[in-house]
Each structure stands twice: as C-alpha cells, then as structure tokens.
C-alpha cells in the first residue's frame, strides 16, 4: 500500500478530491479512495452528533447544559465525550494527506484531539483558572484542535481547477470551496470569540454569559462548522444534495 501511495499520489489525490473513479482505476486504488471518503465522513458525523448527544440528549437524561463541552467529562456522558474525541484522533492519525504538510496537519490534529480526551478539564473550574497542570493542558489542546480544523478547511480542502485557475471551477466545486472557507471562517471567529470571552471580558460579564452557557454554544457552532467541512469533503449524501441545489440555483441565477 505504501508503494501504491508513493507511485500514484497525485492521481489518487485528484480522484479523492473530485470523487472521480474512471474504469481504468485498479481495485486497490478504488479501495483507497473509498477509505479516505469514509474517514472524512466519520469525522464529520462525529462532529455533527457530539453536540446533540451532549446537549439535548443529555438534558433528556437529566443532565443540565454544562458550561462547556469539556465539562461533560465529569458527568455520566464522559464516555461519549472521550470516545468521540479519541475516535476523531484515530481517524486523523490514519488520514494521510496529499503532501507532507497535510499529513502532519493530521498528526497534529490527532495529538490535540487525544490530548483533549485524555487530559480532562478540572471539575467545576474556569478554563483559564485550573487547579492542575492537566487542566491547563486540556485548554491548550482544545485551542490547538480547533486551529488545526480551521487550517484544514481554509488551506487543505479547497480545490483548484485541474486545467489552471483561468479555466474556472465547476458549479459544485465552487459551492464546496465556499463551504470549506465559510466553515474555516466560522471556526476562527468562534475561537476569537472564546478568546475574547476568556481573556478580555471582566469577570462579572463572564459570569453573566456563563449563566447562558456561552462557551458551550460557541463550541457547538465551531464543531458543526468543522463537521460541515468534513462531510462535504467526504461527499456525504445530504451535503451533496444541498450543494447540487445551490450550484443549480446559481447557474439559473446567472442566466
């Protein structure tokens, strides 16, 4: 498999990116393409479901909305949170990019995701005022994890035309690139918002926002943004339908 990847990296990259599988492609190459799409979908589905399982489903189980997602480590939903982050970490570790930069982005994302899972935030604590080194490490890992996901959306996922920029993109690829860049932008805005909340706001303002679980909802937005990017890259059925509708609407609007 390593030899196959080394000899056909560019060809496979284009097929995975554009989801094109010509008849001449070998069964091994098809397996690689399908595996990569499955990894992307897996990461996306975990991101899509995690906030729902922690928030609404947790409430049905009698668990109040926590200050942030990491605080669910100290509830009966601990295994859901830790298991989800570990799964994302394993998926990212197995994800080999089109070049060494993307491969190492996956390695870093895996490291941060596993760090979030294995280094819990201290119970009943502010992310900026932890009682242990492990708690502070969790905060750093969380920031690094979101930055890695934003980098994927803004740098790795957008595609360029195969025949050069002057040829333009197909309507569907244009919409996909739009999703990637919007997702990356939303993640960065969410990170900046959380940073302003943690570093700049007076304590009384933070206490007021905390009554409304401000960090939890901001993290939810960021997690769903990265889920949208990975599901789009993985060609999930419902995202493809939405993109087809958007691209068709844009073509008709242009006429």
N, C-alpha and C positions, 0 to 999 in steps of 0.2 A: 504493500500500500504506500510505503514511503517513497519507493521508486516511481510509482504511478503519479503521486502528487508532484514529485520533483520534475518529471518529464512533461506533464500536462497542466501545470499550474495555471498558466494564462488561459488556456482553453476552458478548463473547468471553472475558473473564476467567472468567465463570461457566461457560461451556461447557468451557473448558480445565480448570478446576478440577474439575468434576464429570463430565467426559468425556461430555457430552450434546450430540448433534448433531441437532436437530429437522430435519424435512424442509424447512422453510422457510429454513434457513440456506443462504446462497449458496455456490457452489463456492469462491470466494475465501476466505470465512470458514472453510470446511472445511479448505482448504489450510493456513491459518494455524494452526488447532488441531492438525492432524496434524504440522506442522513443529515446534511447541512440544513436543508429546509426544515427537517424535523427538530433539530436543535434550536433553530430560531423560533419556531412555533412554540416549543416547550418553554423557552424563556419568556416569550410573550404571554402565554396562557397563565403562567405562574404570576407574572406581574398583574395580569387582569384580575385574577381570582383572589390574590392575597388580601387586598384591602377589603373586599367583600366578606371574606371569611373572618377577618379580624373585627371589622366594624359591625355591619348589620347582623351577620350570623352570631357574632359574639354577644350582641345585645339580646338575641333570642335565647341565648344560653344564660342570660342574667349577668353578663359582664358589661360594665359601663364602658363607653368610649374612653380610651386611655389618652394620656397627654400626647403620646407619640406611638408609632408602631412598635418601637423597640421595647416599650413598657409592657407589651403583651407577653414578653418573656417571663414575667412574674405572675402570669395568670394560667388558667388551665389550657389556654391556647398556645402555650410555649412551644409545643411540638410542631404546630402549624407554622409558626414564625421561623423557628430554627430550621425545620425541614425544608421550607421554601427557599431560604437563603442558601442552605447547603446545596440544594438542587441547582439553583442558579450558578453557584460557584463551580460545581462539577461540569455543568453544561459549558460555561465559559472556558474552563480549563481544557475541555475536549475540542473547543472551537478553534480550528486552525485558519488563520486569515489568508488573504490573497498575497500578503507580503509580511516581512518580519515585524513591521510596525503594528499591523492588525493582530498578529499572533501575540505579541507582547501586551497589547491592549487587553486581549482576552485573559492573559495570565494575570495582569494587574487586577482586572475586574474580578477574577476568581479569588485572588488573595483578599481583596477588600470584602467580597461577599461572605467568604468563610470567616473573616475576622469579625464581621457584624454578627454572624451566627454564634461563634464560639466565645466571643468576649462581650458578655451582656452588659447593658447599662445598669447602673446601680438602682436598686428598687427605690421608688418614691423620691427621685432626685431630678434636679435640673441637668440637662445635658452638659452645661458649662461648669457645673459645680458638683463633680463626682467625689465619692469618698475613696475610690480605689484607682490604681493605675489601669486596671482592666476596663473600668467605666470610661475613663478618658480615651483609652484605645478604641473603644466602641464608637465614640463620637468621631474620631479621626477616620476610622474605617468607613463609617457611613458617608462622610463627605467625599472620600475618595471613590466610593462605589458610584455615587450619583455623577461625579465628574467623568468617570470612565464611560458611563452610559451616555452622557451628553456628547462625549467625543465620538462614540460610535455613530450616533445619529447625525452629527454635523460633518464628520470627516470621512468615516469609512463607508457609510451606507449610500449616500447619494451617488448616482451613476452618471457617467459622461457618454455622449453618443459614440458608438464604435467607429464611425467614419469621420470623427472630428467634431469639435464644437460648432462649426459652421453649418453642419447638417441638421442640427436641432434634435430634440428628443421626441419620442412618440408621446401621444397624449397621456397614456397610462404611466410611462416612466416619469413624465413631468409631474403628475399627481403624486407618484411615490416619493420623488425628491422633495416635493412640498411637505408631505407628511413627515419625512425624516427631519427636515430643517425646522419645522414647527415643533416637533417633539423635542429636539435638542434645545431649541429656544425656551420652551416651557420648562424643561428641566433646569436650565441655567437660571431662569427667572425665579423658579421655586427655591433654588439654592441661595440666590441672593436675598430672597425674602426671608428665608430661615436664618441666614447670616445676620441680616439687619435685626431680626427679632432677638437673636441670641446676644449680639454684640453691641447694638446701638440703642435699643429701647430701654427706657427707665424701668426699674423693677415693678413699679405699680402698673404701668402699661402692660408689661409682660404678664403680670398676674391676671389682669382683666382679660387679655386674649387667651390665656391658658384656661380660663373658665369655659371658653368655647372650643377647647381642644385645637387651637390654631395650628400647632405643629402637625398633628395627625392629619388634618385635612390638606395641609400643604404637601405633606409627604404622599398622600393619596394622589393628588394631582400629578406629582412628579413620577410616581410609579406607573400610573396609567399612561403618561406620556411615553415612557420607555416601552411599555407594553405595546402601544400603538405602532411604534417604530419597528419592533422585532416581529410583530405579527404581519406587518406589511412586507418586511423583508423576507419572511417565511412563506409568503403567498397564502396566508390563511384565507379560507373560502369567503368569509363575510367581509374581510377587508378588500379582497379582490373585487367583490360585487360593488362595494361602495366606490372604489376607485374607478371602476368601469363606468358607473353612473356619472361621477364627477367629470371624467375625461370626455364622455359623450356630450354632457351638458356644455362643456367648454367649447367643443367643436361646433355645436349648433349655435352657441352664443357668438362665436367668431364669424359665422355666416349671417 
